[in-house]
């Protein structure tokens, strides 16, 4: 007789990413509890699923009792409701109070840092794990940092660079971007996290073909706070190509505009932008979502001067997020993750095996010119609702 699958609570199930995550978990036969601000909208999402919805729970982010009720209905809570600067702590605290594991889709560096530091003791006391940033932000990059850097031993430096083509943001991602660009980012220098500062950066990075050399700006990436959790490293620098952020003619201005934007986002202008985002489309059409291509480049330099370089590439940022979040939720629910507290992805999962397991999604990586091999999946996931092109069913 097969063992029943643990129930997963999805908070923010009515958003663009939340619906993709729900569809992925449902296709795997995972019992679901849908939670969020509106019972009517949650019911509408549930009606699109063939089966498996155990409950609909209306739980506004400022209602602690309702959040605890929702979290207590499953063994894992998946938080898809950004921006996490506002929603992360209430949902995570509810999960810990209920004795449920926690995983989220955040791309916000500040929230990841808070989970790994401020909430770690609370999570350990509750005997649960929390893994923030388990989607495209920042699972592939964090895993690649480990694959590239760990064999070299103590590292003098770790350089991470992102390039994205054709990316259309959801409303949730745009709101998270407001949190990421408001000047609270940190850098990892001389073995410690420090304020990122506002000095413009204009530099370039040579990506493998076909991307080539690109102008980059500073990026408040999650790897800055996650990689030191599993690597002995002195300094980490994270960059993103300017064309990933702005159209071609505007791209050269990005490094200089960033400090100005940070100052503006500490004024009432931030609220005005937030309200304007609400009037935008929920997210990209499916064909545009599938068409996105991304590249992450990692270079590790050992204290003795040895270097190693890795690159990981793939499609469909939001489809990949649904896949990896579902993988993590199943692994947490099954007991495959034994560590407790706030965890970086590479602390919770074997880095190389987890990257290998994403090959059927179209994710490929290589280290020093040698392609990653196939290995037994590090999680319990199957393909679920996503195919090799990353399209959600």
C-alpha positions as CSV (number, residue, x, y, z in Angstrom):
1,X,0.0,0.0,0.0
2,X,1.4,3.4,-1.0
3,X,2.1,6.0,1.6
4,X,-0.2,9.0,1.4
5,X,1.4,12.2,0.2
6,X,1.7,15.0,2.8
7,X,-0.6,18.0,2.3
8,X,1.0,21.2,1.0
9,X,-0.5,24.6,1.9
10,X,0.0,27.2,-0.9
11,X,-0.3,30.8,0.3
12,X,-0.8,33.2,-2.5
13,X,-2.4,30.5,-4.7
14,X,-4.3,33.1,-6.8
15,X,-1.3,35.0,-8.1
16,X,0.5,34.3,-11.4
17,X,3.3,32.2,-9.9
18,X,1.0,30.7,-7.2
19,X,-1.3,29.3,-9.9
20,X,1.6,27.7,-11.7
21,X,2.8,26.1,-8.4
22,X,-0.7,24.8,-7.6
23,X,-1.0,23.3,-11.1
24,X,2.4,21.6,-10.8
25,X,1.6,20.1,-7.4
26,X,-1.9,19.1,-8.4
27,X,-0.5,17.2,-11.4
28,X,1.7,15.2,-9.1
29,X,-1.3,14.2,-7.0
30,X,-0.2,16.3,-4.0
31,X,-3.1,17.1,-1.6
32,X,-3.5,20.9,-1.4
33,X,-4.8,23.6,0.8
34,X,-5.2,26.9,-1.0
35,X,-4.8,30.0,1.2
36,X,-4.8,33.7,0.6
37,X,-6.7,36.9,1.0
38,X,-9.9,36.1,-1.0
39,X,-12.0,32.9,-0.6
40,X,-13.8,33.6,-3.9
41,X,-10.6,33.9,-5.9
42,X,-9.1,30.8,-4.2
43,X,-12.3,28.8,-5.0
44,X,-12.0,29.9,-8.6
45,X,-8.4,28.5,-8.7
46,X,-9.5,25.3,-7.0
47,X,-12.2,24.8,-9.7
48,X,-9.5,24.6,-12.4
49,X,-7.9,21.6,-10.8
50,X,-9.0,18.1,-11.4
51,X,-8.9,17.0,-7.7
52,X,-6.8,17.2,-4.6
53,X,-8.0,20.5,-2.9
54,X,-8.6,19.6,0.7
55,X,-9.6,23.1,1.9
56,X,-9.9,26.8,0.9
57,X,-8.7,29.1,3.7
58,X,-9.1,32.8,3.6
59,X,-6.2,34.3,5.5
60,X,-5.4,37.9,5.2
61,X,-1.7,38.7,5.8
62,X,-2.6,40.7,9.0
63,X,-4.7,37.9,10.5
64,X,-2.3,35.8,12.6
65,X,-4.9,33.4,13.7
66,X,-6.1,32.7,10.2
67,X,-2.5,32.3,9.0
68,X,-1.8,29.7,11.8
69,X,-5.0,27.9,10.9
70,X,-4.0,27.7,7.3
71,X,-0.4,26.6,8.0
72,X,-1.6,23.9,10.4
73,X,-3.5,22.1,7.7
74,X,-0.4,20.8,6.0
75,X,3.2,19.7,6.7
76,X,4.7,22.2,4.2
77,X,3.8,25.8,3.6
78,X,4.7,27.3,0.2
79,X,4.6,31.1,0.2
80,X,4.1,32.6,-3.3
81,X,2.7,36.0,-2.1
82,X,5.3,38.7,-2.6
83,X,6.6,41.2,-1.9
84,X,8.2,39.2,0.9
85,X,9.3,42.2,2.8
86,X,5.6,42.5,3.7
87,X,4.3,38.9,3.6
88,X,7.3,36.8,4.5
89,X,7.5,37.1,8.3
90,X,3.8,36.6,9.1
91,X,3.6,33.4,6.9
92,X,6.9,32.0,8.1
93,X,6.0,32.6,11.8
94,X,2.6,30.9,11.2
95,X,4.4,27.9,9.6
96,X,6.8,27.6,12.5
97,X,4.0,27.9,15.1
98,X,2.2,25.1,13.3
99,X,5.3,22.9,13.1
100,X,5.2,23.1,9.3
101,X,8.2,23.4,6.9
102,X,8.4,26.6,4.8
103,X,9.6,27.3,1.3
104,X,9.1,30.4,-0.9
105,X,9.5,32.0,-4.3
106,X,11.2,35.2,-3.2
107,X,13.9,37.0,-5.1
108,X,14.4,39.6,-2.3
109,X,17.9,39.4,-0.9
110,X,16.9,41.2,2.3
111,X,14.2,38.7,3.1
112,X,16.5,35.7,2.4
113,X,19.0,37.2,4.8
114,X,16.4,37.6,7.5
115,X,15.2,34.0,7.2
116,X,18.8,32.7,7.4
117,X,19.7,34.9,10.4
118,X,16.8,36.4,12.3
119,X,14.4,33.5,12.0
120,X,16.9,30.6,12.3
121,X,16.6,30.0,16.0
122,X,12.8,30.1,15.9
123,X,12.8,27.6,13.1
124,X,15.2,25.2,14.9
125,X,13.2,25.4,18.1
126,X,10.1,24.4,16.1
127,X,12.1,21.5,14.5
128,X,11.3,22.7,10.9
129,X,13.2,23.9,7.9
130,X,12.7,27.1,5.9
131,X,14.2,27.4,2.4
132,X,13.7,30.9,0.9
133,X,14.5,31.6,-2.7
134,X,13.8,28.1,-4.1
135,X,12.7,29.2,-7.5
136,X,14.8,30.6,-10.4
137,X,15.7,33.1,-7.7
138,X,18.1,31.6,-6.5
139,X,18.2,27.8,-6.8
140,X,20.3,27.3,-9.9
141,X,22.8,30.0,-9.0
142,X,23.3,28.9,-5.4
143,X,23.7,25.2,-6.5
144,X,26.2,26.2,-9.2
145,X,28.2,28.2,-6.6
146,X,28.5,25.0,-4.6
147,X,29.4,22.8,-7.5
148,X,32.1,25.2,-8.7
149,X,33.4,26.5,-5.4
150,X,33.4,23.6,-3.0
151,X,36.1,21.5,-4.7
152,X,38.6,24.4,-4.5
153,X,38.5,24.7,-0.7
154,X,38.8,28.2,0.8
155,X,37.9,30.8,-1.7
156,X,39.3,34.3,-2.1
157,X,36.4,35.3,-4.3
158,X,33.2,34.1,-5.9
159,X,31.8,36.0,-8.9
160,X,28.2,35.5,-10.0
161,X,26.7,37.0,-13.2
162,X,23.2,36.8,-14.6
163,X,22.0,37.4,-18.2
164,X,18.3,37.1,-19.1
165,X,16.6,37.4,-22.5
166,X,12.9,38.1,-23.1
167,X,11.8,38.3,-19.5
168,X,8.4,39.7,-18.8
169,X,7.8,40.3,-15.1
170,X,4.6,39.5,-13.2
171,X,3.1,42.1,-11.0
172,X,4.5,40.3,-8.0
173,X,8.0,40.3,-9.4
174,X,7.7,44.1,-10.1
175,X,6.7,44.7,-6.5
176,X,9.6,42.6,-5.2
177,X,11.9,44.6,-7.5
178,X,10.8,47.7,-5.7
179,X,12.0,46.1,-2.4
180,X,15.3,44.9,-4.0
181,X,16.1,48.4,-5.5
182,X,15.5,50.5,-2.4
183,X,19.1,50.6,-1.2
184,X,18.9,47.9,1.5
185,X,21.0,45.4,-0.5
186,X,24.2,43.9,1.0
187,X,27.5,42.7,-0.3
188,X,29.8,40.1,1.1
189,X,33.3,41.4,1.6
190,X,36.2,40.2,3.8
191,X,34.0,37.4,5.2
192,X,31.1,39.6,6.3
193,X,27.9,41.1,5.0
194,X,28.1,44.9,4.6
195,X,25.7,47.6,3.2
196,X,25.9,47.6,-0.6
197,X,26.3,51.4,-0.9
198,X,25.2,53.6,-3.7
199,X,28.3,54.1,-5.8
200,X,27.5,53.3,-9.5
201,X,29.2,50.3,-11.0
202,X,30.1,50.1,-14.7
203,X,31.9,46.9,-15.6
204,X,31.6,44.1,-18.1
205,X,31.6,40.3,-18.0
206,X,32.5,37.8,-20.7
207,X,29.8,35.2,-20.8
208,X,30.1,32.0,-22.9
209,X,28.8,32.2,-26.4
210,X,26.4,33.1,-27.7
211,X,26.0,35.8,-25.0
212,X,29.5,37.2,-25.2
213,X,30.8,40.3,-23.4
214,X,28.1,42.4,-21.8
215,X,27.9,45.5,-19.6
216,X,26.8,44.6,-16.1
217,X,25.5,46.4,-13.0
218,X,25.5,45.4,-9.4
219,X,22.8,42.9,-8.5
220,X,21.3,42.3,-5.0
221,X,21.3,38.5,-5.7
222,X,20.5,35.9,-3.1
223,X,23.8,34.1,-3.6
224,X,25.5,36.9,-1.7
225,X,23.8,35.7,1.4
226,X,23.2,32.0,0.7
227,X,26.6,30.9,-0.7
228,X,28.5,31.8,2.6
229,X,26.3,29.3,4.3
230,X,27.9,26.4,2.5
231,X,31.2,27.7,1.1
232,X,34.3,29.0,2.9
233,X,34.6,32.3,0.9
234,X,36.0,35.7,1.6
235,X,34.3,37.9,-1.0
236,X,31.3,37.5,-3.3
237,X,30.3,39.8,-6.2
238,X,27.0,39.6,-8.0
239,X,26.3,41.3,-11.3
240,X,23.5,41.3,-13.9
241,X,23.7,42.4,-17.5
242,X,22.1,45.8,-18.1
243,X,20.1,44.6,-21.0
244,X,18.4,42.1,-18.7
245,X,16.9,45.1,-16.8
246,X,16.3,47.7,-19.5
247,X,15.8,47.8,-23.3
248,X,19.0,48.3,-25.5
249,X,19.1,52.1,-25.8
250,X,18.4,52.6,-22.1
251,X,20.7,49.7,-20.8
252,X,23.9,51.8,-20.6
253,X,22.2,54.2,-18.2
254,X,21.3,51.4,-15.7
255,X,24.5,51.6,-13.5
256,X,24.1,55.3,-13.1
257,X,20.3,55.3,-12.6
258,X,20.4,52.7,-9.8
259,X,21.5,55.0,-6.9
260,X,18.9,57.6,-8.0
261,X,16.2,54.9,-8.1
262,X,17.2,53.7,-4.6
263,X,16.7,57.2,-3.2
264,X,13.4,57.6,-4.9
265,X,12.1,54.3,-3.5
266,X,12.6,55.6,0.0
267,X,10.0,58.4,-0.6
268,X,6.3,58.3,-1.3
269,X,7.1,57.7,-5.0
270,X,7.4,54.0,-4.0
271,X,3.7,53.9,-3.1
272,X,2.7,55.6,-6.3
273,X,4.6,53.0,-8.4
274,X,3.2,50.2,-6.3
275,X,-0.4,51.4,-7.1
276,X,0.5,51.8,-10.8
277,X,1.7,48.2,-10.9
278,X,-1.7,47.0,-9.9
279,X,-3.1,48.2,-13.2
280,X,-0.7,46.2,-15.3
281,X,-1.3,42.7,-16.7
282,X,-0.9,39.9,-14.1
283,X,2.1,38.5,-16.0
284,X,3.4,37.4,-19.4
285,X,1.3,35.3,-21.8
286,X,2.3,31.6,-21.8
287,X,4.2,31.7,-25.1
288,X,6.3,34.7,-23.9
289,X,6.9,32.9,-20.6
290,X,8.2,29.8,-22.3
291,X,10.4,31.8,-24.7
292,X,12.6,33.3,-21.9
293,X,16.2,32.1,-21.8
294,X,18.7,32.7,-19.0
295,X,22.4,32.2,-18.2
296,X,24.2,32.2,-14.9
297,X,28.0,32.4,-14.8
298,X,30.0,31.5,-11.7
299,X,33.7,31.9,-11.3
300,X,35.4,30.8,-8.1
301,X,39.0,31.8,-7.2
302,X,40.7,29.8,-4.5
303,X,43.0,31.4,-1.9
304,X,45.9,29.7,-3.6
305,X,45.0,31.2,-7.0
306,X,43.3,28.2,-8.6
307,X,40.1,29.0,-10.5
308,X,37.0,27.2,-11.7
309,X,34.2,28.4,-13.9
310,X,30.7,27.1,-14.3
311,X,27.7,28.1,-16.3
312,X,24.0,27.0,-16.1
313,X,21.4,27.8,-18.7
314,X,17.7,27.2,-19.1
315,X,14.2,28.4,-20.1
316,X,11.0,29.7,-18.6
317,X,11.8,31.4,-15.3
318,X,8.3,31.1,-13.9
319,X,7.8,27.5,-15.1
320,X,11.1,26.5,-13.6
321,X,10.1,28.2,-10.3
322,X,6.9,26.1,-10.2
323,X,8.9,22.9,-10.9
324,X,11.6,23.6,-8.2
325,X,9.1,24.8,-5.6
326,X,7.1,21.6,-6.1
327,X,10.3,19.5,-5.9
328,X,11.2,21.2,-2.6
329,X,7.7,20.9,-1.1
330,X,7.6,17.1,-1.8
331,X,11.1,16.6,-0.4
332,X,10.3,18.5,2.8
333,X,7.0,16.7,3.2
334,X,8.6,13.3,2.7
335,X,11.3,13.9,5.2
336,X,14.1,13.9,2.6
337,X,15.4,17.2,4.0
338,X,16.8,16.5,7.5
339,X,18.5,19.8,8.2
340,X,16.6,22.4,10.3
341,X,16.5,26.1,10.5
342,X,17.0,28.6,7.7
343,X,18.6,26.9,4.8
344,X,20.2,27.9,1.5
345,X,19.2,25.6,-1.4
346,X,22.6,24.0,-1.4
347,X,22.4,23.2,2.3
348,X,19.1,21.4,1.8
349,X,19.9,19.5,-1.4
350,X,22.8,17.9,-3.0
351,X,23.9,20.6,-5.5
352,X,25.1,18.6,-8.5
353,X,22.4,15.9,-8.3
354,X,19.7,18.6,-8.0
355,X,21.0,20.4,-11.1
356,X,21.2,17.0,-12.9
357,X,17.6,16.3,-12.1
358,X,16.5,19.5,-13.9
359,X,17.8,18.3,-17.2
360,X,14.4,17.2,-18.4
361,X,13.2,20.7,-17.9
362,X,15.9,22.0,-20.3
363,X,18.4,23.2,-17.6
364,X,22.0,22.4,-18.6
365,X,25.2,23.2,-16.8
366,X,28.9,22.7,-17.3
367,X,32.0,23.2,-15.1
368,X,35.3,24.1,-16.7
369,X,34.0,23.0,-20.1
370,X,32.7,19.6,-18.8
371,X,28.9,19.1,-19.1
372,X,27.1,18.1,-16.0
373,X,26.1,14.4,-16.0
374,X,22.9,12.7,-15.2
375,X,22.4,11.5,-11.7
376,X,19.6,10.2,-9.5
377,X,17.3,13.1,-8.6
378,X,18.0,14.7,-5.2
379,X,14.3,15.2,-4.6
380,X,11.2,13.1,-5.0
381,X,9.9,15.1,-8.0
382,X,8.8,13.8,-11.3
383,X,7.9,16.0,-14.3
384,X,4.5,16.8,-13.0
385,X,2.8,19.6,-14.9
386,X,5.9,20.8,-16.7
387,X,7.4,19.4,-19.9
388,X,10.8,19.7,-21.4
389,X,10.2,23.2,-22.7
390,X,9.1,24.4,-19.3
391,X,5.5,25.0,-20.2
392,X,2.9,24.6,-17.5
393,X,0.1,22.3,-18.4
